[in-house]
Structures are given as structure tokens and as C-alpha cells.
């Protein structure tokens, strides 16, 4: 019922939000009659703020079109490589007509970035992806909004998350021989489980794992987020935050943890900060500070865009990660796609290098929670383990913004590169070779030495 009431309210607010947007434009135009009012700028700013507070925020785009590689602009084509019911494996494929640049890109490591499924879309990691693209072949898990997944697709469990990650790793390994994995926040736990299971079976495991700001052991330095999950019973969550999707969506009837409830929780964690941010936005509009207002819009367009999570996945995550601590206690069993139940044993990982990253001021995953991964991955040689603490960085600062780009990323890049040497040499028959033009194929067949540039994919 709460979900239906929310949707009704949102539908009623939509025309008022649109009207506020039109009024903001009218008062903000100095050539209009309304724009001649001496208080026009303030009125326009008020309507603009009202519009943004009442509008519905849809899933943003990554919007990455080009990236600079060694001083050369390289085009990016974003595409879906694997489409699962609850997730897309998205690839950012790079193209260039500069031969030396192509040689550089081909030799770069392939990295799977596992984005969190904890309220926001994968586009929250836009800055992470953009930075990584200069030195890596980048894939990312783009989780779907559960309210758009029909009931006919079945439920989504934490075990399914683990199985998805394994499938994506195998897919990338099939292209490049092997890959590296980077998990941000929530997925550190299922990613570690996925790699552990692969290691226990004797499968090829990734060359390295980079785990950033995740609750490997939520008992260490518990935050407000951890305390809520640990202090409330499983039944409390099921009775208070789980609702069925209304009939207006493709996933009608599905039990979910709604995005609007998650967003309310995000804001409630720091209401004073958000109130000040909106007030500063109002003042910037009045002053005509385009840079300030644009920065505010970009941040909140992302921050306010939230998705619903399938109830089974959410409730199981609460139980496994924050109540039973199954990973660190060695009691977590995962059901595979074939129905086989397997115990998660991180100690079985031996050939995958391990790096943990924490933010000094992280108020979501407390100090030591991610570093705890080193204590349970006892099979990884100490020489292949690394921990890095980003001074002055909060939770978002370890994967987005200046501190990520200037302090965290150089460490991550060096770690991946140091362990990429173990990758087998790839034949010149990558999937990208299929994109060679007919002219280039003819040149290759006749062994003609061409001086002109050739267009290939990475």
C-alpha cells in the first residue's frame, strides 16, 4: 500500500514540477515580460529548486564518448555484452585510427568493475569507469531496477548475484585469457565468494582482486548503516521495508525494497548537509554561478536516481553479511546454477593477488571492515597482498572525485599492472579483430605495408 501511495503522490506532483520548471525558465529569461520583474532571478531560482525537489529522477547515462590514451583521443562505444534478467554486463569498447595507440590499448589489462546493488545505479561509478578507461579494457555490472523485471523471470537471490559474477568473469577470461576484478562497496562480499568458489573447484581465477570500501567484516568499527542492519531483526526488515511493485510497472507484484525508501534513508543519514547543499544551489542560481549550479545538478541527478532491489536478495544480504557474518565465520553456503550447494572458502584462493582500499573517513564501511579480507584469504602469499588507506577520503571519495583520481587510482593502477605480467600472451585473434575493415583484411592477406592509419577496435 505504501508503494502505491508513493506512486500516486508522485503522479500528482509531476504536473506541478513541470509547471515549476516552465515558470523558472520564464522568470529566468530577461527578454520575457516576467523576466523584467526586479525579483525575477530570485523567483526563477525558487521555482527551479521546487522543480528539482519534486521531479522524478530516471536512470542516468554513463555518457562517456571519448577518452584520452597517451595524448590521443579515443572513441568509446558502450554496449551490452551479456543481458541477464537482473543485470547487464556492459562494456566500454574503445576505437582509434592511430596505430601506435591501438598497440597500447591491446596490451592493457581487462578489468571487471562490479558495481554495488544497494540503491543507486552503476552510473554512480562513472568517474571510476572514466578514469580506468585510460589504462584498461573496462567492463561493469549494470544492475537493473527490480520493479522493471517481470515476475516471470523469477526471484533474485544473493546466490544469483554470486553466480552472475562468476559467469561474467568466465566471459572476460574467454576473451583475454584472464582478467582483473574490482569491487566497490557492497559487492566485495559476493565477489570474494565468487572467486573463492572458482578457486575451490580448481577453476582459473582472476589475476587480481581489488576490494574497495566493503563490509567484509561488518563487526569492525560498525557505522550507523551497520548498526541498523545488525540491531533490527530479520522479520523487522521484512515487515517494514518490503513492498510489492504497483501494477503500473513491468515487475508488478514483485516483492522489493523500494528505491524511494532507500533514498529517504540516504538523506536521513545527513539531512543538514543536504539542506545546506540545496540552499547553496538556490544562492548560486541567484548569483548566476553556472559552475556551482551545474555541479549540484550533476551530483543530485545521480544521487536521487535510485532503483528497487529484489526482496530476497536484500533480506539475504542483511542476514549473511550483517547478522550472521557468514563469510568471516566460514559458514556461508552458496547454491550454484546447477543446484549444487558449495561452501565459500576464501582460504582456497592462491593465485589471485589481493588489494583492499579504505577511506579514512568512511562512514558507511568502517575502518578495518575491508582490510579484514586479508585475514581470511590465507592462501594468498603476503607478497601478493596490499592494503591502502586513502587519507581524508570518505566513502565516495575512494572511487569518485579528486582523491580517487589523484591518490587511490595510481595505487590501484600500479597494483593491477604489477600482477598483469602473469597473464598469458594473447593471440592476435581477439574478438576485436572482427572489426578490421575489408581494406585492412586485404592488406593483411597480401602483406602490404600500409603507411596510412588503420581503424580497429581495442
Beta strands, then each sheet from edge to edge (+ up, - down):
strand 1: 66-69
strand 2: 72-83
strand 3: 87-96
strand 4: 109-114
strand 5: 136-143
strand 6: 180-184
strand 7: 208-212
strand 8: 242-244
strand 9: 255-257
strand 10: 309-310
strand 11: 333-335
strand 12: 341-343
strand 13: 353-359
strand 14: 385-390
strand 15: 456-457
sheet 1: 1+ 2- 3+ 5- 4- 6- 7- 13- 14-
sheet 2: 1+ 2- 3+ 15-
sheet 3: 8+ 9- 10+
sheet 4: 11+ 12-
end
